[in-house]
Amino acid sequence: MRRGRRRRWLVDFPRAVPLAIFLLVAAVTVLSVFSIERGERIRASAELQRQAQLMVSAVERRAYSNSSFLRAGAALFGAQDEITATLFRQFVSELRLDADYRGAEGIGWAPAISASQADEFEQQLNRGKVGLLGIEPSLEKSYRSQLVPILYLQPDTLRNRRALGFDMYSEPVRREAMDRATRTVRPTATGRLTLKQEGRAEGSGFLIYMPVFDGAGAGRTLKGFVYSPFNASQFLDSAAELSTSSEASVRLYDIMDGKRLLMAETAAWSEEGETVAREVDLANRRMVVVVQSKREAALSPLSMITLLFGLAVASLLLVVARLLTQQAQEDSRSLEWFAQQNSIRNSLTRELNHRVKNTLANVLSIVSLTRRRAASLDEFAEGIDNRIRALSATHDLLTQSEWGTTPVLSVVLVELAPYTNESDHEVVTEGPDVELAPNDALSLGLALHELATNAAKFGALSMPGGRVSIVWELVNENLARIEWVESNGPRVDLPRKRGFGTDLIEKIVAHELRHPVELEFHPEGVRCTLLVPVREPSEFSLRSVRKAAARGH
């Protein structure tokens, strides 16, 4: 029962069932892809959190490492009466920073002096140098009581020499960091600024200061600052080297007045992508590290494989379901055809039975009438013989007149007789003399009757000026072609559903004629082409008698 119901669905919904199967599998595939992508996003988010924590740790480690060197320098220089160039170079050499400054431009020394000590500082600054250097900005342009000019900066490169003599205390951002370092006695970073080494070039950087005191306790005096200048991009790259992850881009922001100021970013940073922000304590200054995932918005490989596999399975099932629906439809049509044949056979049997009963009734009537009017047995026998012979002769006459060959023209004129005498439309017939077998003539008549009825209702015979042309010709000695063409009628649209007339012409008539029927619904009018066999009487005489008897009455 259930199997029959499923097959019924395949027949009743030949397109909906395959489409429903395809959509179901596609929906399951999409849901699977969504689940995979959701898991991938959760994993990527967790990985990004881990990368952000690693990057924060790397930045703090870089800053702490440099701060440790500055603390060591402050302890050393605080115990010295005079900080000479030899002592400073030896200090840097002992730290073994010549090859790797951990992202810094180097390490420098800047004494804290008053304006009256400026000349003595410049003499010390120019000792052993060819060119003359001075304090910048010049004291003549502005009066400053406190100066912190750069005396030494290692490594001794042309880039670092640009900074020598620069009074860092004259610049607000540097001054604020130095004052805070003096108060807290801790390595302290500045905000975003442009290093003196950059010259006229643009580039963000910062410095870390460590104050050096002469003496201890409340009576101590500030001797100067040991410091390190940092190019922000190089510092960020050096910190990124400590992070083992290569699947993220990083930005470093300075926080000033509650606003983020971009200091540096690694390569491949884009404005799109998931980001995680973490605050970092970089040498007594609050900064922000933002880590961005490099994961693209496209589907992951697993999701892509799942999607392609699901679509392939859905397409395969669609094809299989379509084949099953076609097979089910063919089976259904076969069952319908067998049912029609069985119905036709039953009808013929009933008609034959009816005609036999009629014939027997006639015979009984003859016998009864003869018996009532006969005076003797001989008279009764003679009467029966004569009436049976008369009945046979009548039957022969009916056979000769009703079931002999019939001209095509006669069939056409009989079927179109109601329309040929009307003056508001035109019926044209043309063709040679062709004789048809009884059954073929009957099939042609059925087709012409249906075409004429349709034309009278909807086609060329339904309005004045309409024209119907029936032209026939012999294709060969065994086949005739008959063409029905309508014109000058209303516009013809393709029917939405098949009617009885269409089925009659394309199925029953075509079946009886044993040739396909071409029925076309052109906008200018209906066209129908029939192929009718032309047979010798010997081919159909006995068969025509049997079919005529079955269809008669």
Secondary structure, 3 states (H helix, E strand, C coil): CHHHHHHHHHHHCCCHHHHHHHHHHHHHHHHHHHHHHHHHHHHHHHHHHHHHHHHHHHHHHHHHHHHHHHHHHHHHHHCCCCCCHHHHHHHHHHCCCCCCCCCECCEEEEECEEHHHHHHHHHHHHCCCCCCCCCECCCCCCCCCEECECCEEECCCHHHHCCCCEEHHHCHHHHHHHHHHHHHCCCEECCCECCHHHCCCCCCEEEEEEEEEECCCCCCEEEEEEEEEEEHHHHHHHHHHHCCCCCEEEEEEEEECCEEEEEEECCCCCCCCCEEEEEEECCCCEEEEEEEECCCCCCCHHHHHHHHHHHHHHHHHHHHHHHHHHHHHHHHHHHHHHHHHHHHHHHHHHHHHHHHHHHHHHHHHHHHHHHHHCCCHHHHHHHHHHHHHHHHHHHHHHHHHHCCCEEHHHHHHHHHHHHHCCCCCEEEEECCCCEECHHHHHHHHHHHHHHHHHHHHCCHHHCCCCEEEEEEEEEECCEEEEEEEEECCCCCCCCCCCCHHHHHHHHHHHHHHCCCCEEEEECCEEEEEEEEECCCHHHHHHHHHHHHHHHCC
